[in-house]
């Protein structure tokens, strides 16, 4: 994906400059994913720094480098992405304080270096929109936006991180600064890495703190303010309307973005491009159908793209490589990279997407409960995984998972349960799971996550806990600010595949899974049991798990939920809360198998 990469010599007397250039070239080659990618590079001898930037030309509009004081020997700023605003009152001849970085606005990563004082900072924005992974190898620091780029140096130790490995099995993605390699770490949103006098220090310059400074504003005032912020954010990130496309679903998140964008074009939907995708166009209450209904009403230039499983092997292996095996998105959504390629071929350069932070799920009563509500998991609590993990490793992996969870819980020790819930969501689920789906897509298109605009993140600090339960304030804002969009129902189901059916029936997905599990040469089977995994798929086939035509149209479980929601919302909330409080969590067969496939492909690609 586009971003910054480079090498910094921590002790130049013990390193070879020529060797550093060779390593840098290998990293650059690994980071360029198509011929159109532009490589820019610079050498700051006084800082012992080689730094590069890769990406499509329009993804990196800023000069290279930016000399803050205009002097060759002064402070150099290297930016990838869109750094839209910096603290205006900081002297240009000195490095900014951490408090000043809180005022930097945009979706970016940056390197700041001050040769005269030997200080260099690696910085990611509040969301880590453009990731920075780093590894210290003796007297060198390597950094890049993809883990595989560090591996291309052939210097990085490839020992598996047991805490990350266990975390992945439990929840399908990682926590905090984890990668699957023990020697490689990730900068989390709002963090920087300070390099000074040969030492590395990771620092937090900003922390997501929802509800931390409520100012007593009324709900109506907060709704109005949020509506104005959303309109401003959509206008700021819209770019050229004819080259920007909006991801549109049947849910409330994309509805708010669409409303904000409509305001920027004076309500003229013909100037807007929207897209949705799915396995099929589905029932009238599905994401695809509701999105199409809205698009027709507004007369947007709307496209539907079908997710196909015919090329599952090719799509999965490509996306898992691009994602470095960081989440199970590569197994469940392998089609979406090809969708981005298709959109780019149609002439689009930017997308507006909507991962949100307006309040996740139900109210929490404890920090541990908040962790569970954010869909973060301990390995020992996941029913079904013990049977596919080698007995010799299961206990140590459970202990490793517990250690990772305790670190995460410790970070939220000073927060109320509901603040902790939203903090966990933003810090772990959003950055380590949802954004991994955005990272690889940036190879093709500039991704702007409008709902994560800096002004909106600042605003959330004054939204009280009750208004963030299940996105209450945001939902009401959308209904009141955009009544023409509120007239349409929200989707009750998605248009994604039923992976249990695809593993049970004769499909390319099942064929690929069985072939991989039959490959007994992989080193991953030291940890996982291929025979047990194969039996899971065979059992699915024997059950003949095929839905009737009626069941495709009527989901009894969904109907019960909808009835409870209308007739007894309190009972539904209590039922869901009790369910989430259970110590043992059932993990479906498709998730067990798919996570094993991700880890096998990752192991065979990067370790074997």
C-alpha positions in Angstrom: 0.0 0.0 0.0 1.1 3.6 -0.4 3.2 5.0 2.4 6.6 5.9 3.9 9.5 3.4 4.3 13.2 3.7 5.1 16.3 2.9 7.1 17.8 4.8 10.0 21.3 3.9 11.2 21.3 4.1 15.0 25.1 3.8 15.1 26.6 4.8 11.7 30.1 3.7 12.8 29.0 0.0 12.9 26.9 0.0 9.7 27.7 0.0 6.0 26.3 2.8 3.9 26.4 0.7 0.8 24.6 -2.2 2.5 21.9 0.2 3.6 21.3 1.3 0.0 21.0 -2.3 -1.1 18.4 -3.0 1.7 16.5 0.2 0.8 16.3 -0.9 -2.9 14.9 -4.3 -1.8 12.3 -2.6 0.3 11.3 -0.2 -2.5 10.8 -3.1 -4.9 8.6 -5.0 -2.4 6.4 -2.0 -1.9 5.6 -1.1 -5.5 2.5 -3.0 -6.5 2.0 -1.6 -10.0 3.9 0.2 -12.7 2.1 3.5 -12.1 3.4 3.7 -8.5 5.8 6.6 -8.1 8.9 6.2 -6.0 10.4 9.2 -4.3 13.4 9.0 -2.1 15.8 11.2 -0.1 19.0 10.8 1.9 19.5 13.0 5.0 23.1 12.2 5.8 23.3 14.2 9.0 20.3 12.2 10.3 21.7 8.8 9.0 18.3 8.5 7.3 17.2 7.0 4.0 13.5 7.6 3.4 11.2 6.8 0.6 7.6 7.3 -0.5 5.6 5.0 -2.8 2.1 5.5 -4.2 0.0 6.6 -7.1 0.8 10.3 -8.0 -2.5 11.7 -6.7 -2.2 9.9 -3.4 0.9 11.9 -2.5 0.2 15.5 -3.5 2.7 17.1 -1.1 6.2 18.2 -2.0 9.1 15.9 -1.2 10.5 16.9 1.3 8.9 19.8 3.0 11.6 22.0 4.5 9.9 23.7 7.4 12.3 26.6 7.7 13.4 26.6 4.0 16.9 25.6 4.8 18.8 22.5 3.6 20.1 21.8 7.1 16.8 22.5 8.8 13.9 20.3 9.8 12.7 18.0 7.0 9.1 16.8 6.9 8.2 13.8 4.7 4.5 13.0 4.3 2.4 10.3 2.7 -1.3 10.9 2.3 -3.1 14.1 3.0 -1.8 16.2 5.9 -4.4 18.9 5.6 -3.4 21.1 8.6 -0.6 21.6 11.1 -0.4 23.6 14.3 0.0 27.2 13.1 1.8 28.6 16.1 4.7 26.2 16.3 8.1 27.7 15.5 9.4 26.5 12.1 13.0 26.0 13.4 12.2 23.5 16.1 10.6 20.1 16.4 6.9 20.2 17.5 5.9 19.2 21.0 3.6 16.2 21.2 0.8 18.5 22.2 1.2 20.3 18.9 0.8 17.1 17.0 -2.7 16.8 18.3 -3.6 19.7 16.0 -2.3 18.0 12.8 -5.3 17.1 10.6 -5.7 14.6 7.9 -5.1 11.0 6.8 -1.4 10.6 6.7 1.9 9.2 8.0 5.0 11.4 8.4 8.7 11.4 9.2 10.2 14.5 10.8 13.9 14.8 11.1 16.1 17.5 12.6 19.7 16.8 11.5 21.3 19.4 13.8 20.0 17.7 16.9 19.9 14.1 15.7 16.2 13.6 16.3 13.8 11.8 14.0 10.1 11.1 14.6 8.0 8.5 12.8 4.3 9.6 13.1 0.9 8.1 12.2 -2.3 10.1 12.4 -4.9 9.5 15.0 -6.3 6.4 13.2 -3.1 5.1 11.8 -4.7 5.5 8.3 -1.3 4.9 6.7 0.3 2.3 8.9 4.0 2.2 10.0 5.5 -1.1 10.9 9.0 -1.1 12.3 11.8 -3.4 13.4 15.1 -2.8 15.0 17.9 -5.0 13.7 21.0 -4.5 15.7 22.0 -0.9 14.9 19.4 -0.3 12.2 15.8 0.7 12.3 13.6 -0.3 9.4 10.1 1.0 8.8 7.4 0.5 6.2 3.6 0.5 5.6 3.7 -3.3 5.0 5.3 -6.0 7.1 6.5 -7.9 4.0 8.6 -4.8 3.0 10.6 -5.3 6.2 11.0 -9.0 5.5 12.4 -8.1 2.0 15.5 -6.8 3.8 16.3 -10.5 4.8 17.4 -9.2 8.2 14.1 -9.4 10.2 13.8 -12.3 12.7 10.8 -14.4 11.7 10.0 -15.9 15.1 6.2 -16.1 15.6 4.7 -13.8 18.2 2.7 -16.3 20.3 0.4 -13.6 21.8 -0.5 -12.4 18.3 -0.9 -15.9 17.0 -3.3 -16.8 19.8 -5.2 -13.5 19.5 -5.7 -14.2 15.8 -7.2 -17.6 16.4 -9.5 -16.2 19.0 -10.9 -13.2 17.1 -9.6 -13.2 13.6 -7.4 -10.1 13.9 -4.8 -8.7 16.2 -4.6 -6.3 19.2 -2.7 -3.0 19.6 0.8 -2.9 18.2 0.9 -6.7 17.4 2.0 -8.3 14.2 2.4 -12.1 13.7 6.2 -11.6 14.0 7.7 -11.0 17.4 10.3 -8.6 16.1 7.9 -6.3 14.2 5.6 -3.8 15.8 3.0 -1.4 14.6 2.5 2.3 15.5 -1.0 2.7 16.8 -3.2 5.7 16.0 -2.0 8.8 17.8 1.5 7.4 18.4 5.0 8.4 17.3 8.4 6.7 17.5 11.1 9.0 18.7 14.7 8.2 17.6 17.3 10.1 19.5 21.0 9.3 20.3 20.5 5.8 19.0 17.5 5.1 21.3 13.9 4.3 20.3 11.0 5.6 22.5 7.4 5.1 21.6 5.2 8.0 22.7 1.5 8.7 22.7 0.6 12.2 21.5 -3.2 11.7 21.3 -5.6 9.3 22.9 -9.2 8.5 21.9 -11.3 9.6 24.9 -15.0 9.6 24.1 -17.2 11.3 26.8 -14.1 12.5 28.7 -15.1 16.2 28.7 -18.9 16.6 28.5 -19.9 20.3 28.4 -23.5 20.0 29.4 -24.8 20.7 25.9 -28.3 19.5 25.1 -28.9 16.5 22.9 -30.5 18.7 20.3 -27.5 21.0 20.2 -25.1 18.0 20.0 -27.1 16.6 17.1 -27.0 19.8 15.2 -23.2 20.2 15.8 -22.5 16.7 14.7 -24.6 17.3 11.5 -22.6 20.4 10.7 -19.3 18.6 11.3 -20.3 15.8 9.1 -21.3 18.1 6.2 -17.9 19.9 6.6 -16.0 16.6 6.6 -17.7 15.3 3.5 -17.1 18.5 1.6 -13.4 18.5 2.8 -12.8 15.0 1.6 -15.1 14.8 -1.5 -12.4 15.8 -4.0 -13.6 15.9 -7.6 -17.2 14.5 -7.7 -16.8 12.8 -11.0 -13.8 10.9 -9.8 -15.1 10.0 -6.3 -17.4 7.2 -5.5 -19.3 6.6 -2.3 -19.7 3.2 -0.7 -23.4 2.9 -0.1 -25.2 0.3 2.0 -28.6 0.1 3.5 -27.3 1.1 7.0 -27.2 4.4 8.9 -23.4 5.0 8.5 -23.3 5.5 4.8 -26.7 7.2 4.9 -25.1 10.0 7.0 -22.2 10.3 4.6 -24.5 10.5 1.6 -26.6 13.2 3.3 -23.5 15.3 3.9 -22.2 14.9 0.3 -25.7 15.8 -1.0 -25.4 19.2 0.8 -22.1 19.8 -1.0 -23.7 19.4 -4.4 -26.9 21.4 -3.5 -29.0 18.2 -3.4 -28.2 17.3 -7.0 -27.8 13.5 -6.9 -26.8 13.3 -10.6 -23.4 14.6 -9.6 -22.7 11.7 -7.3 -21.4 8.2 -7.8 -22.4 5.4 -5.5 -21.6 1.7 -5.4 -22.6 -1.4 -3.5 -21.7 -5.0 -3.8 -22.8 -8.4 -2.7 -23.3 -12.1 -3.5 -26.6 -11.1 -5.1 -29.0 -8.2 -5.2 -31.0 -9.9 -2.5 -34.3 -9.3 -0.8 -36.0 -5.9 -0.5 -34.8 -5.5 3.1 -31.1 -6.2 2.3 -28.2 -3.8 2.0 -28.0 -3.9 -1.7 -31.7 -3.5 -2.3 -32.1 -0.6 0.1 -29.0 1.1 -1.3 -30.4 0.8 -4.9 -33.7 2.2 -3.7 -32.0 5.3 -2.2 -29.8 5.7 -5.3 -32.9 5.6 -7.6 -34.6 8.2 -5.5 -31.6 10.6 -5.6 -30.8 9.7 -9.2 -27.1 9.0 -8.4 -24.9 7.2 -10.8 -25.2 3.9 -9.0 -23.4 0.6 -9.6 -23.8 -2.9 -8.3 -20.9 -5.3 -8.4 -21.3 -9.0 -7.7 -19.0 -10.8 -5.4 -18.0 -14.0 -7.1 -16.4 -17.1 -5.6 -15.3 -18.6 -8.9 -11.7 -17.3 -8.5 -11.6 -17.8 -4.7 -8.0 -19.3 -4.6 -6.5 -16.5 -6.7 -8.3 -13.7 -4.9 -7.7 -15.1 -1.4 -4.0 -15.7 -1.9 -3.5 -12.2 -3.4 -5.3 -10.4 -0.7 -3.7 -12.3 2.1 -0.3 -11.5 0.7 -1.2 -7.8 0.4 -2.6 -7.8 4.0 0.4 -9.8 5.5 -2.1 -12.1 7.1 -3.2 -9.5 9.6 -6.9 -10.4 9.7 -9.4 -13.0 8.4 -10.8 -10.4 6.1 -8.7 -11.9 3.3 -10.7 -15.2 3.7 -14.2 -13.7 4.0 -13.8 -10.7 1.6 -11.2 -11.7 -1.0 -13.2 -10.3 -3.9 -12.9 -6.7 -2.8 -9.5 -5.9 -4.1 -10.6 -6.9 -7.6 -13.6 -4.6 -7.0 -11.2 -1.7 -6.3 -9.3 -2.5 -9.5 -12.6 -2.4 -11.4 -13.6 1.0 -9.9 -10.2 2.4 -10.8 -10.5 1.1 -14.3 -13.8 3.0 -14.6 -11.9 6.2 -13.8 -12.4 6.7 -10.1 -9.5 7.9 -7.9 -11.1 8.3 -4.5 -13.7 6.6 -2.3 -15.7 7.8 0.7 -16.1 5.1 3.2 -17.7 5.0 6.6 -16.1 3.0 9.5 -17.6 4.8 12.5 -16.9 5.5 16.1 -20.2 6.9 17.4 -20.7 4.2 20.1 -20.6 0.5 19.8 -23.3 -2.0 20.9 -25.0 -2.1 24.3 -24.1 -0.5 27.6 -21.2 -2.1 29.5 -21.1 -2.6 33.3 -17.5 -3.6 33.7 -14.2 -3.2 31.8 -14.1 -7.0 31.1 -17.7 -6.8 29.8 -16.7 -3.8 27.7 -13.9 -5.9 26.2 -16.4 -8.6 25.2 -18.9 -6.1 23.8 -16.2 -4.8 21.5 -15.9 -8.4 20.2 -12.5 -8.9 21.6 -11.8 -12.5 22.8 -9.7 -14.8 24.9 -8.6 -18.0 23.3 -9.5 -20.2 26.2 -13.1 -18.9 26.0 -13.6 -19.9 22.4 -15.5 -23.2 22.1 -14.3 -25.3 19.2 -10.7 -24.1 18.8 -9.2 -26.5 21.3 -10.0 -29.4 19.0 -7.9 -27.9 16.1 -4.9 -26.7 18.1 -2.2 -29.1 18.9 -2.4 -30.2 22.5 1.3 -29.4 23.0 0.7 -25.7 22.2 -2.9 -25.2 23.4 -2.0 -24.3 27.0 0.8 -21.9 26.1 -1.3 -20.2 23.5 -4.2 -19.7 26.0 -1.7 -18.2 28.4 -0.3 -16.0 25.6 -3.8 -14.8 24.7 -4.5 -14.0 28.4 -1.3 -11.9 28.6 -2.4 -9.9 25.5 -5.9 -9.3 26.9 -4.5 -8.2 30.2 -2.3 -5.6 28.4 -5.3 -4.3 26.6 -7.4 -4.1 29.7 -4.7 -2.2 31.5 -4.8 0.5 28.9 -8.4 1.2 29.8 -8.0 1.1 33.6 -8.9 4.8 34.1 -12.0 4.7 31.9 -15.7 4.1 32.7 -17.0 0.8 31.3 -18.7 2.5 28.4 -15.7 4.7 27.7 -13.6 1.6 27.8 -16.0 -0.2 25.3 -15.7 2.6 22.7 -11.9 2.9 23.4 -11.4 -0.9 22.8 -13.5 -0.6 19.6 -11.5 2.3 18.2 -8.1 1.1 19.3 -8.4 -2.6 18.4 -11.4 -3.5 16.3 -11.4 -0.5 14.1 -7.6 -0.1 13.6 -6.7 -3.8 13.6 -9.7 -5.3 11.8 -11.8 -2.8 9.9 -8.9 -0.7 8.7 -7.0 -3.7 7.4 -9.8 -3.8 4.8 -8.9 -0.3 3.9 -5.1 -0.6 3.8 -4.9 -2.9 0.8 -7.6 -1.1 -1.1 -5.4 2.1 -1.0 -3.1 0.4 -3.4 -5.8 1.2 -6.0 -7.8 4.1 -4.7 -7.5 7.0 -2.2 -9.7 5.9 0.8 -11.2 8.7 2.9 -13.0 7.6 6.0 -15.3 10.6 6.5 -16.8 9.5 9.8 -13.3 9.5 11.4 -12.5 13.1 10.5 -10.4 14.8 13.2 -13.0 17.3 14.1 -15.6 14.5 14.7 -13.1 12.7 16.9 -12.6 15.9 18.9 -16.3 16.3 19.2 -16.9 12.8 20.6 -14.9 13.8 23.7 -18.0 15.8 24.9 -20.7 13.3 24.0 -21.9 11.7 27.3 -21.9 7.9 27.6 -25.7 7.4 27.2 -25.8 9.2 23.9 -23.1 6.8 22.5 -24.9 3.6 23.3 -25.6 1.9 20.0 -24.8 5.1 18.1 -27.9 6.8 19.6 -26.8 10.4 18.9 -25.6 9.7 15.4 -28.8 7.8 14.5 -31.0 10.7 15.7 -28.8 13.2 13.9 -29.2 11.3 10.6 -33.0 11.1 11.0 -33.3 14.8 11.9 -30.7 16.3 9.5 -31.6 14.2 6.5 -35.4 13.6 6.6 -35.5 12.8 2.8 -33.1 9.9 3.5 -34.8 8.9 6.7 -38.0 7.9 4.8 -36.2 4.7 3.6 -36.0 1.7 5.9 -32.7 0.5 7.2 -31.5 -2.8 5.9 -32.2 -5.8 8.1 -29.7 -8.2 6.4 -26.5 -8.1 4.3 -25.8 -9.6 0.9 -22.8 -11.6 1.9 -22.1 -15.2 1.3 -23.1 -18.0 3.7 -19.6 -19.5 4.2 -21.0 -22.5 6.0 -22.9 -23.5 2.9 -19.9 -22.8 0.6 -17.7 -25.1 2.8 -20.4 -27.7 2.9 -21.3 -27.8 -0.9 -19.1 -28.6 -3.9 -17.7 -25.1 -4.4 -14.3 -23.5 -5.2 -14.1 -22.5 -1.6 -14.5 -26.0 -0.3 -12.1 -27.4 -2.9 -9.5 -24.9 -2.0 -9.9 -25.5 1.7 -9.6 -29.3 1.4 -6.6 -29.0 -0.9 -4.8 -26.8 1.6 -5.6 -29.0 4.6 -4.3 -32.0 2.6 -0.9 -30.2 2.2 0.8 -31.9 5.0 4.2 -30.3 4.2 3.3 -26.9 5.8 5.0 -26.0 9.0 1.7 -24.5 10.3 0.7 -28.1 11.3 3.1 -27.9 14.2 0.5 -25.7 15.8 -2.8 -26.7 14.1 -4.4 -30.1 13.4 -5.1 -30.5 9.7 -7.0 -33.8 10.2 -9.4 -32.2 12.8 -9.9 -29.2 10.4 -10.7 -31.6 7.5 -13.2 -33.4 9.7 -15.0 -30.1 10.3 -15.5 -29.6 6.6 -16.5 -33.2 6.0 -19.1 -32.9 8.8 -20.6 -29.8 7.2 -21.0 -31.7 4.0 -22.7 -34.7 5.6 -25.2 -32.5 7.3 -26.1 -31.2 3.9 -26.5 -27.7 5.2 -28.6 -26.2 2.4 -31.3 -23.7 3.2 -34.8 -24.1 1.7 -36.2 -21.4 -0.6 -38.4 -20.3 2.3 -35.5 -20.0 4.7 -33.6 -17.8 2.3 -36.5 -15.3 2.4 -37.6 -15.7 6.1 -35.0 -15.9 8.8 -36.8 -17.0 12.0 -34.1 -15.8 14.3 -34.1 -12.4 12.7 -37.9 -12.2 13.0 -37.8 -13.0 16.7 -35.2 -10.3 17.2 -37.2 -7.7 15.2 -40.3 -8.6 17.2 -38.5 -8.2 20.5 -37.0 -5.0 19.4 -40.4 -3.5 18.7 -42.4 -5.0 21.6 -39.8 -5.4 24.4 -36.5 -3.6 23.7 -35.5 -3.9 27.3 -35.9 -7.7 27.3 -33.8 -7.9 24.1 -31.0 -5.8 25.6 -30.9 -7.9 28.7 -30.9 -11.1 26.7 -28.1 -9.9 24.5 -26.1 -8.7 27.5 -26.5 -12.1 29.3 -25.4 -13.8 26.1 -22.2 -11.7 25.9 -21.5 -12.4 29.6 -21.2 -16.1 29.1 -17.6 -17.4 29.8 -17.7 -19.7 26.8 -18.3 -18.4 23.3 -19.3 -20.6 20.4 -17.1 -20.1 17.3 -18.7 -21.2 14.1 -17.1 -23.8 11.9 -16.4 -21.4 9.0 -14.5 -19.0 11.2 -12.4 -21.8 12.6 -11.5 -23.1 9.1 -11.0 -19.7 7.5 -8.7 -18.5 10.2 -6.6 -21.7 9.8 -6.4 -21.1 6.0 -5.2 -17.5 6.6 -2.5 -18.6 9.0 -1.4 -21.5 6.7 -1.1 -19.2 3.7 0.7 -16.6 5.8 3.1 -19.2 7.2 3.8 -20.8 3.8 4.4 -17.4 2.2 6.5 -15.6 4.8 8.1 -18.3 7.0 8.4 -21.5 5.0 
